[in-house]
Amino acid sequence: MTSTITISSSELLKRLISVSKIISPKSTLPILENILLNIQDGKVNISAADYQGRMNTSIEGILTDNNISICIEPKLIIEALKTLPEQPITIIIDDKLGITVKYKGGKFELVGKAPDEYPKDKSTNDTTKLSISAKVLLNGIEKTSFCSANDELRPVMNGVYFDVSAGRINFVASDGHKLALLEHADDSINETINMHNPNNKKDILLDCICPDCAKRYTRTDFFIKAEPYYCILSKKERNGFFSDYSDERIHKTRQEMIHRRITPRGMLQRFNCVSGKEATK
């Protein structure tokens, strides 16, 4: 049976580019090199995944005559859509998974794959729910991730650790030599949650989360819902124990200096002007 979908070219391109960022170029499971399109009742759900997580998005209000699922290699269709101006395009999928994309003045053809081997989406019905603003989430990641490690032997250190308890959320990153901690007080938080956001998913989150609203759901996995995107980041990398950043010995021996941010910045810039090339490497 042939299925026909009519959709905005620019909207489809935008969503394909966003979700394709999670795809690993050297996946051990070949089907994960593709994007899953699931067309159901006037809505197309777009998914991409790697062994550490998954990213979903959807476009509603499309015109379609059948429900169908198909996997498609993203590079070719993304490059083709980039050449088109904004216009409605028609995607025709035949019973042999051949894909024809028709646009004003021409068409191009692709070959799809059966979605049978593509990993199933995980349910979030039983997860602990926590809502925070996108500004807090993004700020916590941006202000601490520079201290995270890049160590295959200690994967739990390769990212930002979220320590959530009643009335607060702490964003922590450390490579064992330096540590960054950002504390955020929020009286609406009543849950106790510990989770880890790996470095290789940081840029994906920063790109897909809009500044207006973000929600996070977690229990056995780390879920972020930020319309129109929905990310599922697996906790496979969390094997091990994150360093105890609240260790009393650290607080007893540390020394604090409180100053305006611009003061040390200007001082370092002045010293850098007269320092030698070898010293600045």
C-alpha positions in Angstrom: 0.0 0.0 0.0 1.3 3.4 -1.0 1.3 6.2 1.7 1.4 9.9 1.0 2.4 12.7 3.4 2.3 16.4 2.8 4.5 18.5 5.1 6.5 21.7 5.3 10.0 21.3 4.0 11.6 23.8 6.4 9.9 22.3 9.4 10.9 18.8 8.5 14.5 19.9 7.8 14.7 21.6 11.2 13.5 18.6 13.1 15.7 16.1 11.2 18.8 18.2 11.8 18.1 18.4 15.5 17.5 14.7 16.2 20.3 13.5 13.9 22.9 15.1 16.2 22.4 12.2 18.6 23.3 9.6 16.0 26.7 7.9 16.5 28.7 7.7 13.2 30.1 4.3 14.2 27.2 2.5 15.7 27.5 -1.2 16.5 23.8 -1.5 15.5 23.4 -0.5 11.9 19.7 0.5 12.2 20.7 3.3 14.7 22.4 5.1 11.8 18.9 5.9 10.6 16.1 8.1 11.7 12.7 6.6 12.5 9.6 8.2 11.0 6.3 7.1 12.5 3.3 8.6 10.8 0.1 8.3 12.8 -3.2 10.1 12.4 -2.0 13.4 11.0 1.2 13.5 13.1 4.7 12.4 12.3 7.0 11.3 15.2 10.7 11.6 14.4 13.2 9.6 16.5 16.9 9.1 16.6 19.0 7.2 19.1 22.4 5.8 20.1 23.3 3.3 22.8 23.2 6.0 25.4 20.0 7.7 24.7 17.2 8.8 22.4 15.7 12.0 21.1 12.1 12.4 19.9 10.2 15.2 18.3 6.9 15.4 16.4 5.1 17.6 13.8 1.4 17.8 13.9 -1.2 18.9 11.4 0.3 17.1 8.4 -1.8 15.6 5.6 -1.6 11.8 5.3 -3.7 9.0 4.0 -2.2 6.0 5.9 -0.3 5.2 9.1 3.2 3.9 8.5 6.6 3.6 10.1 9.9 3.7 8.2 13.6 4.2 8.8 15.6 6.6 6.6 19.3 7.5 6.3 19.4 11.2 7.4 22.4 12.6 5.5 20.9 12.4 2.0 17.4 13.8 2.8 18.9 16.6 5.0 21.3 17.7 2.2 18.4 17.6 -0.3 16.0 19.5 1.8 18.7 22.2 2.4 18.5 23.1 -1.3 14.8 23.7 -1.2 13.0 27.0 -0.3 10.1 26.8 2.1 7.3 25.0 0.4 4.9 22.0 1.0 6.5 18.8 -0.1 4.8 15.4 -0.7 6.5 12.3 0.5 5.3 9.0 -1.1 6.2 5.7 0.4 5.5 2.6 -1.5 5.0 -1.0 -0.2 8.7 -1.8 -0.9 9.8 1.1 1.3 10.9 3.2 -1.7 10.6 7.0 -0.9 9.8 9.7 -3.4 9.9 13.3 -2.3 8.1 15.6 -4.7 8.6 19.4 -4.6 7.8 22.3 -6.9 9.6 21.6 -10.1 11.1 18.2 -9.4 11.6 15.2 -7.1 14.2 13.0 -5.6 14.1 9.3 -4.6 15.4 7.5 -1.5 15.3 3.9 -0.2 13.9 3.4 3.3 14.4 0.5 5.7 12.0 -1.6 7.8 11.6 -0.3 11.4 11.4 -3.8 13.0 14.9 -3.7 14.5 14.7 -0.1 15.7 14.7 0.1 19.6 11.3 0.7 21.1 10.6 4.0 23.0 10.6 3.8 26.8 7.5 4.7 28.8 7.8 7.6 31.3 4.5 6.9 33.1 6.0 5.7 36.3 8.9 8.2 36.5 9.4 10.8 39.3 8.4 14.2 37.8 10.3 17.4 38.5 9.7 20.7 36.7 12.3 23.4 36.5 12.8 26.4 34.2 15.0 26.0 31.1 17.0 28.9 32.2 18.0 27.1 35.4 18.8 23.9 33.6 20.9 25.5 30.9 22.7 27.8 33.3 23.6 24.8 35.5 25.1 22.9 32.6 26.9 25.8 31.1 28.5 27.0 34.3 29.8 23.6 35.5 30.6 21.4 32.4 34.0 23.0 31.9 35.2 21.0 35.0 34.0 17.6 33.8 36.4 14.9 32.9 37.1 13.0 29.7 38.2 9.6 31.2 37.1 6.3 29.8 38.0 4.6 33.1 35.7 6.9 35.1 32.7 7.5 32.9 30.6 8.8 35.8 32.9 11.9 35.9 32.4 12.6 32.2 29.5 15.0 32.6 27.4 17.1 34.9 26.0 15.5 38.0 22.5 16.7 39.2 22.0 16.3 43.0 18.4 17.2 43.8 16.8 17.2 47.2 14.1 19.1 49.0 14.4 22.8 48.3 17.5 22.7 46.2 19.3 21.4 43.1 23.0 21.3 42.8 24.9 21.1 39.5 28.3 19.5 39.9 31.2 18.6 37.6 34.7 17.5 38.5 37.7 15.8 36.8 39.3 14.9 40.1 41.6 17.9 40.1 39.1 20.8 39.9 35.4 21.0 40.8 32.6 23.3 39.8 29.4 23.6 41.9 26.3 25.7 41.2 23.6 25.7 43.8 20.0 26.7 43.1 17.4 27.0 45.7 13.8 26.1 44.8 11.2 25.7 47.5 8.9 23.9 45.0 11.3 20.9 44.8 10.3 18.0 47.1 11.9 15.1 45.4 15.3 13.4 46.0 17.0 12.6 42.7 20.5 11.9 41.6 21.4 11.8 37.9 24.1 12.3 35.4 24.1 14.2 32.1 27.0 12.9 29.9 29.2 15.4 28.1 28.4 14.0 24.6 24.7 14.9 25.2 25.4 18.4 26.6 25.4 20.3 23.2 22.3 18.4 22.1 20.4 19.7 25.1 21.7 23.2 24.8 20.6 23.3 21.1 17.1 21.7 21.6 15.9 23.3 24.8 14.2 26.7 24.3 14.6 29.3 27.1 10.9 29.4 27.9 10.1 26.0 29.5 11.7 22.7 30.4 10.7 19.7 32.3 12.7 16.8 33.5 11.4 13.3 34.3 13.6 10.7 35.9 13.7 7.4 37.8 15.6 4.6 36.0 16.7 7.0 33.2 17.1 10.7 32.6 14.3 12.2 30.7 14.1 15.8 29.5 10.9 17.1 28.0 11.2 20.5 26.3 8.6 21.0 23.6 8.8 20.2 20.7 11.7 17.9 21.6 11.8 15.0 24.1 15.2 13.5 25.1 15.8 10.2 26.9 19.4 9.9 28.2 20.3 6.5 29.4 22.1 6.0 32.7 24.4 3.3 31.4 27.3 5.7 31.9 26.6 6.2 35.6 28.4 3.1 36.8 30.6 4.1 39.7 30.4 6.8 42.3 30.6 10.5 41.8 33.1 12.3 44.1 31.7 13.6 47.4 31.7 17.3 46.6 30.2 18.0 50.0 33.1 16.3 51.9 33.6 18.2 55.2 37.4 18.0 54.7 37.1 20.1 51.5 35.1 22.8 53.2 37.5 23.0 56.2 40.6 23.5 54.1 39.2 25.7 51.3 39.9 29.4 51.1 37.4 31.8 49.7 37.8 35.1 47.9 34.7 37.2 47.0 35.1 39.7 44.3 33.3 41.2 41.3 33.6 39.0 38.2 35.1 41.7 36.1 38.1 42.3 38.4 40.0 39.1 37.9 39.1 39.1 34.2 40.7 42.5 33.6 43.7 41.5 35.7 44.3 38.4 33.7 44.0 40.2 30.4 46.6 42.8 31.5 49.0 40.1 32.6 48.4 38.1 29.4 49.5 41.1 27.2 53.0 41.1 28.6 53.5 37.3 29.2 55.7 35.3 26.8 54.4 33.0 24.2 55.8 30.0 26.0 53.9 31.0 29.2 50.6 31.3 27.5 50.6 27.9 25.8 
